[in-house]
Amino acid sequence: MTTGSTLHCYKSPLDVEPIASVQLAGCVLEKLPFDAKKKKSCFTLTVGDNSYLVEGAGDDDVTQWVDELKRVSALPAGEPPSKEAIQTKKLGRGARMKKAAGGKLAASGAGKAMTRRLADEETLNLLRNLKIVIKKDSGNVKKAEEIENDIMKIAIKSFFLVDNKVIPGDAFLDVDAPIRKAFELIVKVWDKKERTSPESLKVAFNTIEQHLKKAEQVLTKILLPHLKPKSLQRVKNIFSYVGSARFLSNIMMDNELEDEVHELVKAIEYYTQFHHYKEDSKR
């Protein structure tokens, strides 16, 4: 994110504090040839004695970055934006993403839903609360950041595969179905956990795990021809942790996590309220 001629760098799209700020005045920007072997589009940013290699989502994305950074480099320096400004910027970027993808994905209900979800503040809220819960469950900040990073990378890679028509948007309907079943059951368990026997809760958590395992299998099958093993491992990392009966049981039955899990379940419930995928895809 830029303010004036200052580029603010964030570790995650969910963060509000930059990990670094780079003054772009006098910088040198160079777009590099597309690396067909590694399937990467990159550019270099050189400021004084420091040089940065930046990977874009594609050739057009790199061109836009280079043009924009050249434009703002002539402006006065700026301070890091406020939390409110960051949220507005994210929503604005989301709106532009939906507008750009709208024409390409107009025939695909799943594709349109996907762009809405990636840009949706409620989805970001779900990920924020999931990160908090993972951190407290594992006692490991790095684990929470690792899973958050894996989720964001897979979501973005999936979006661009659809956006570039490599994968039809409707393919993700088969991933949404078991996730929706798991989420709906999570909401029910949360609402009735105090009145449910331990045996029934165990069955419910195992059922949720099976639904999410199915989602993992379908997603892996869809992405297998298009992603490297390292990226596919991210899918396994996500589901093996957050989709396990152990994790679900631990967080939902831990009174010390009551507030955090409540917020997470609220975000999950919001997801389950929308049932437009199949209806849109049949139009």
N, C-alpha and C positions, 0 to 999 in steps of 0.2 A: 504494500500500500504506500502511496506517495502523498506527501503534503509539501507543496512547493517543489523544491529541487531535492528533497530528502526522501530516500527510499527506506521504509521501515519494514524489517523482516520479522516474521512470526514463525514460531516452531510449528504451530498448528492453526488451521482456519478458525478454531474455537477460542484461541487465546486473545487476550485484549492488551497484553503488554509485549512490546517488541523485544526480541533478543538482541537486535542490533539495528542501528540506523546508519545509512550510508549517504554521504553528501555527494550528489551527482554532478555538481559544477565541475566542468573540465574533464568529465569522464570520457572514455573511449568505448564505443559499443561496436561489436563485430558479430554478424550473423554467420554461423559456421555451416558448411555443407551438410546435408542430411546424411546421417550414418545409417546406411541401409542394413548393415550387418547387425548393429545393435538396436536398430529401429528407434533412433533418438534424434530429436531436433534441438539444437542448443545454440547459445550465443555467449560471448564473453563480455564481461563488464570490467573495465580497468579504471581504477581510481588511484592516481599516484603510483605507489609501488605495489599496490594490492590488485590482484586480478581474480575474478570470480567466474566460474563456469556455471551457467544457468541452463537447466533443461526445461523446455516448453512442452505443451501437450501435443504439439504438431507444428508443421511449418507455418501455418497461418498465425498460430498463437505466438510463435517466436517473432514473427514480423511485427505483430501488434505491440509486443513488449518493447522491442527495439525502437519502434517509432514513438511510442509513448514516453519512454525514458529519455530519448533525445529531445522531445518537446519540453518536458518538465525540467531538464537540466539547466535551462536558461532562466528558470524562475528563482525567486529568493528561497532560502532554506526555510523549512517548516518544522514545527514541533510534532511529536507523536500525537495522533488523534485521540479524542476522548472515547470512552467505552460506547457512548451513545452514537458517536460519529462512525465508529467501526461497525456497529450493528446496522446502521443505515446504509453504509457502504456495501456490506455483505448482501443486504436485501436488494440494493440497486444492481449489484453484479449478478445476483440471481435473476432479476427481471431481465437484464440484458441477455443472459444465457438462455432463458426461456424464449425470448424474442428471436434470437439467432437460430435456435434449434426448432422453433415452431414450424417453419415451413418444411424443413427436412423430415420432421416426425409427425406431420399433420395426419397421416393415415394410420398412425399407430397409437392406440389408446395407452398401451403400456409405456411407450416412449414419452408421451406427454406427461403421464403420471410420474415418470422417473425424473424429468426435469423439474417438476414441481417439488418433488421430495428433496432433491439435492439442494434446492434454493430455499426450502421451507425452514423458517426459524424454529418451528416446533421439532423438526428433525435434529437440528443442531442442539436444541435443548435436551432431546433424548440422549444424544451422544455425550453431552456435558455431564448429565446425571449418571450415565453408565460409567464414565471415567471415574467419577467420585466413588461410586460403589465398588468398582474393581480395586481402586487404590486402598480402600478400607478393608476389603475382603482379603486381599493378598498381602497388605502391609508393604507394598512395593510400588513406589511411584513410577519406576521405569516400566513395570509390567502394564500399568494403566496407560501410560503414554504409548507403549508399543502397540497395544490393541487399538487404541484410538487412531494411531497412524496407519495401521493395517486397514481399518475400516474406511478411512478417508481415501487411501490410495486405491483400494478395490472399487469404491464407489465412483471415483473420478475416471479410472480406466474403463469401467463398464459404460459410463456415460459417453465417453468419446468413441468407444466401439459402436455404440448405437448411433451416435451423431454422424459418424463417418460411414454408416450403413454396412459395417462389417458384420454386425449381428442385428437381426430384426428386434425391435423393441418388444414385440409380443413374446419373445423367448423368455423374458423375465417374469411372465405371468406364472410360470411353473415354479419359480423361486418364491414368489409372493404368497402362493397358496399355503404351503406348510408354515411359512413365517406367520401368516395371519392366524392360522390355527393355534400355533404356539402362543402368540400374543393374547389371543382371546382367552386361552386357558390360564395364562399368567394373571390376567385381570380377575378372573373368577376365583382363582386360588387366593389371591390377595384379599379379596372381599370376604371370603368365607373361611380363611385359615383358622380363625379362633374357634370355629364351630365344626371343624373337620378333624377326623381321627388321624393320628400319625401314619397309619397304614394307607389311608386314602390319599394323604398328602404325598407319600412316597410314590404311589402309583401315578399321581398327577405330574410330579416332577419328572418321572421317567418318561411319561407320555410327551411332555414338552420337549425333553431331550431328543426323543425319536423324531418329532416334527422338525426340529432344528437340524438334526442330522440329515434328514431328507432334503432340506433346503441347501445344506452344504454340498450334498452329492449332486444335486441338479445344477447349482451354480458352478461347481467345478467342471462338470461336463460341458456347460456352455462356454466357459472361459478357456478350457484346456487347449484348443487349437490356436489360441491367440496370445496367451501369456507365457512368460518364462516360468520355470519351476519355482524360482524365488518368489514370484508374485502369487503363484498358486498356493505356496506354503502359507501365505498371509491368510488365505481363506480358511485353511485348516487351523491356524493359530487362533483366529477369531472364534470359530464355532466350538473348538475343543475346550475353550475356557468358558465363554459366556453361555454356551449352549449345553453345558453339562448339568446333570441333575444335582451334583455336589454343590456347584456354584449357586444355582437357583435356590436350593434348600438352605444353604448357609445365609444368604442375604435376606431371604424372606422370613426366616425364623429368628433372625438376630434383632433383638429389641433395640440395640444400640444403633442399628441402621434404619430404624423405623422411618425417620423423616426423609432420608436420602432415597430409600426404596419407594416410598410413597410418591415422591416427585418423578421417579423413573417410571412407575406404573401409570401415572397420569399421562406421561408422554407416550407410553405404549398404547394406552387406551385411546388417545387421540388418533393414532395410526389406524386402529381398528374401526374407527367411525366412518372411514371412507371406503366405499365399495364400487368405485367407478371403473375399475380396470376392465373387467370382462364386458361391461356394457359398452365402453368406449371402443374396445377392440372389435366389436361386432358391427360397428357402424360402417 
